[in-house]
Amino acid sequence: MASPVTLPDAGSTPAASTISFPSWSGPVLSTLFQFLRCPLRCADPAAAKRGRKFVALIRLIWHITTVKLASLLAIVGDQPVFETGFLLAGDVDPADVRRQLSRWVSSGHLRQLRRGLYALAPPYRKREPHPFLVANRLVRGSYVSLQSALAHHGLIPEHVPVTTSLTTGRPQHRENPFGSFEYHHCPPQRLTGYRMERLGGGQEALVATPAKALADLIHLVPGADSRAYLSELRLTSLEKLGPELLEPALGDRPKIRRAFRRLVTLAGRP
């Protein structure tokens, strides 16, 4: 359990946020304050002096923590996620900033998503980060594709619990409080066919077009050009795969072109 301590919110004078401290801190400080209010009851003046110094130190630590957290909220309070570099502008000591971020992660005020990437923890977080935004920021130069993009565009009916992306880097899997994220390797020449998509709440992310998401899926999954696999996808809203969108996504891969020809047949197009 932790004891809430009210502090001024970033950029305002009224108290609007709380910092949580260990549950033992309240009783300890209460006892010390009672002790210091009645110094004559203490038989050892040296002990009373040490007690006053201890309380002064605790109050100073509280003040520093409160002021620094309020400053952080003023800078990144509206950001779903933020990077360390966002805090390094101006006359600041990078080592001090990183040490303070580490303390806030340990105290539960921040969530670290990877080295240098953070999100505010509740109740300080104003907007819940969208998984697509998190996926983009976890691995730079990646874009959301495959089943995640197909579901986003309404081409498959199933909910996709894992956010799938393509990157020129190594394949990897990551977990954090905002979901599960998988990254598949893509050659640099195929890192095309994506666009910035609005996700709501002022958030945006790079997401494959409907045709490119399907082309990526067919390219990466063995046997994905078979009639059986294409039928199991239960693709809907196929009008989003119009000829003007298909051609840029096909490339020079015979497997992808073969799959799209079969898809047209399955859809009953002329």
C-alpha positions in Angstrom: 0.0 0.0 0.0 1.1 3.6 -0.6 0.0 6.8 0.9 -1.1 9.5 -1.6 0.5 12.9 -1.1 -1.2 15.9 -2.9 1.0 18.1 -5.1 0.3 20.9 -7.6 -0.4 19.7 -11.1 2.0 20.7 -13.9 1.4 24.2 -15.1 -1.3 25.0 -12.5 -1.5 26.2 -8.9 -4.3 24.1 -7.5 -3.5 20.6 -6.2 -4.6 18.1 -8.8 -2.2 15.2 -8.8 -0.8 12.8 -6.2 2.5 11.1 -5.7 2.4 7.7 -3.9 5.0 7.0 -1.2 5.5 3.8 0.8 2.8 3.1 3.4 5.4 3.2 6.2 6.4 6.8 5.5 3.2 8.3 6.9 3.4 6.7 10.4 7.1 7.3 10.6 6.8 11.0 9.8 3.8 11.4 12.0 5.7 9.9 14.9 8.7 12.1 14.2 6.6 15.3 13.9 4.8 14.5 17.3 8.2 13.9 18.8 9.6 17.2 17.5 6.5 19.1 18.7 7.4 18.1 22.2 11.2 18.4 22.4 11.2 18.6 26.2 9.9 15.1 26.5 13.2 13.8 24.9 15.8 13.2 27.5 18.6 13.3 24.9 19.0 16.7 23.1 21.4 15.2 20.6 18.7 12.6 19.6 16.2 15.4 19.2 18.6 17.3 17.0 19.2 14.2 14.8 15.5 13.7 14.6 15.0 17.2 13.3 17.7 16.8 10.7 16.1 13.5 9.6 12.7 15.1 9.2 14.2 18.1 7.3 16.0 15.6 4.9 12.7 13.7 4.3 10.9 17.0 3.6 13.6 18.0 1.2 13.4 14.7 -0.7 9.6 15.1 -0.9 10.0 18.6 -2.3 12.6 17.6 -4.9 10.5 14.6 -6.0 7.3 16.7 -6.3 8.9 19.6 -8.2 10.7 17.3 -10.6 7.6 15.2 -11.3 5.6 18.3 -11.8 8.2 19.5 -14.3 8.0 16.2 -16.2 4.2 16.3 -16.4 4.4 19.9 -17.8 6.7 18.6 -20.6 5.3 15.2 -21.5 1.8 15.2 -19.9 0.1 15.2 -23.3 2.4 12.6 -24.9 1.2 9.0 -25.1 4.8 7.9 -25.1 8.0 9.9 -25.0 11.8 9.4 -25.5 14.6 10.5 -23.3 15.8 13.0 -26.0 12.5 14.9 -25.5 13.8 15.9 -22.0 17.4 16.8 -23.0 16.8 20.2 -24.6 18.3 23.1 -22.8 20.7 23.3 -19.9 20.3 19.9 -18.4 22.6 17.1 -17.3 21.8 14.0 -19.4 23.1 11.7 -16.7 21.0 13.3 -14.1 17.9 13.1 -16.4 18.5 9.3 -16.9 19.0 8.7 -13.2 15.8 10.5 -12.4 13.9 8.5 -15.1 15.2 5.3 -13.6 14.0 6.4 -10.1 10.5 7.1 -11.5 10.4 3.7 -13.2 11.4 2.0 -9.9 8.7 4.0 -8.0 6.0 3.2 -10.5 5.5 6.7 -11.9 6.8 5.7 -15.3 6.6 2.6 -17.6 9.8 1.8 -19.5 9.0 0.3 -22.9 12.5 0.0 -24.1 15.8 1.8 -23.5 15.0 5.5 -23.9 11.3 5.1 -24.4 8.7 5.7 -21.6 5.1 6.2 -20.9 3.5 7.8 -17.9 1.8 5.5 -15.5 -1.8 6.0 -14.3 -3.0 8.3 -12.9 -0.6 10.7 -14.6 -1.3 9.4 -18.2 -3.9 11.5 -20.0 -4.1 9.3 -23.1 -3.8 5.6 -23.5 -1.1 4.8 -26.1 -2.5 3.1 -29.2 -0.8 -0.3 -29.8 0.1 0.8 -33.4 1.8 3.9 -32.1 3.7 1.9 -29.5 4.7 -0.6 -32.2 6.1 2.2 -34.4 8.1 3.7 -31.5 9.4 0.4 -30.1 11.3 -0.3 -33.4 12.2 2.7 -35.4 11.6 2.4 -39.2 8.9 -0.2 -38.8 5.3 -0.1 -40.0 2.2 -2.1 -38.9 1.2 -4.8 -41.5 -0.1 -8.3 -41.9 -3.1 -9.4 -39.8 -3.0 -6.2 -37.7 -3.3 -3.9 -40.7 -5.9 -6.1 -42.4 -8.1 -6.0 -39.2 -7.5 -2.2 -39.0 -8.8 -1.8 -42.5 -11.8 -4.1 -42.0 -10.6 -6.8 -44.3 -10.7 -9.7 -41.8 -13.3 -10.1 -39.1 -11.1 -11.5 -36.3 -9.6 -9.5 -33.5 -5.8 -9.7 -33.6 -4.3 -9.8 -30.1 -0.7 -9.3 -31.3 0.4 -6.2 -33.2 2.4 -7.3 -36.2 4.9 -5.1 -38.0 7.6 -5.2 -40.7 11.1 -3.9 -40.2 14.4 -4.1 -42.0 15.9 -5.2 -38.7 16.0 -8.6 -37.1 12.7 -10.5 -36.3 11.7 -10.1 -32.6 8.9 -10.3 -30.1 8.3 -7.7 -27.4 5.8 -7.5 -24.5 4.9 -4.5 -22.4 1.8 -3.2 -20.5 0.3 -2.0 -23.8 0.3 -5.4 -25.6 2.3 -8.0 -27.5 4.3 -6.9 -30.6 5.9 -9.0 -33.3 8.3 -7.8 -35.9 9.1 -9.6 -39.2 12.1 -8.9 -41.3 11.5 -7.2 -44.6 14.2 -6.4 -47.3 14.8 -2.7 -47.7 13.4 -2.7 -51.3 10.1 -4.0 -50.0 9.7 -1.4 -47.2 7.0 0.4 -49.1 3.2 0.6 -49.4 2.5 2.2 -46.0 1.0 5.5 -45.0 0.3 7.5 -41.9 -3.1 6.5 -40.4 -5.0 8.5 -37.8 -5.8 6.3 -34.8 -8.0 8.7 -32.7 -7.0 10.8 -29.7 -4.5 12.7 -31.8 -2.4 9.7 -32.4 -1.0 8.5 -35.7 1.1 5.5 -36.9 2.6 4.1 -40.1 0.3 1.3 -41.4 0.4 -0.7 -44.6 -2.3 -0.1 -47.2 -4.9 -2.9 -47.4 -3.2 -4.3 -50.6 0.3 -4.1 -49.1 -0.8 -5.7 -45.9 -2.2 -8.7 -47.8 0.9 -8.8 -50.1 3.2 -8.9 -47.0 1.2 -11.7 -45.5 1.2 -13.8 -48.7 5.0 -13.2 -49.0 5.8 -14.2 -45.5 3.5 -17.2 -44.8 4.3 -20.5 -46.6 1.5 -21.7 -48.8 -0.4 -18.4 -48.4 -1.1 -18.3 -52.2 -3.2 -21.5 -52.0 -6.9 -21.4 -52.5 -7.4 -23.1 -49.1 -5.4 -20.4 -47.2 -7.0 -17.5 -49.1 -10.5 -18.9 -48.3 -9.6 -19.3 -44.6 -8.8 -15.6 -44.4 -12.5 -14.8 -44.9 -11.6 -11.5 -46.5 -14.3 -8.8 -46.6 -14.5 -5.3 -48.1 -12.6 -6.5 -51.1 -13.4 -3.2 -52.8 -10.5 -1.8 -50.8 -8.3 -4.0 -53.0 -9.1 -2.2 -56.2 -6.8 -2.4 -59.3 -5.3 1.0 -58.6 -4.1 -0.2 -55.2 -3.1 -3.8 -56.2 -0.5 -3.0 -58.8 2.0 -1.1 -56.5 1.7 -3.9 -53.9 2.3 -6.8 -56.2 5.9 -6.1 -57.1 7.8 -8.8 -59.0 6.9 -11.7 -56.8 5.2 -14.5 -58.7 3.7 -15.9 -55.5 2.0 -12.7 -54.7 0.6 -12.2 -58.2 -0.6 -15.8 -58.3 -2.4 -15.3 -54.9 -4.1 -12.1 -56.1 -5.3 -13.8 -59.3 -6.9 -16.6 -57.2 -8.3 -14.0 -54.8 -10.1 -12.3 -57.7 -11.5 -15.6 -58.8 -12.7 -16.4 -55.3 -14.4 -13.0 -55.1 -16.2 -13.7 -58.3 -14.8 -10.7 -60.1 -14.7 -10.8 -63.9 
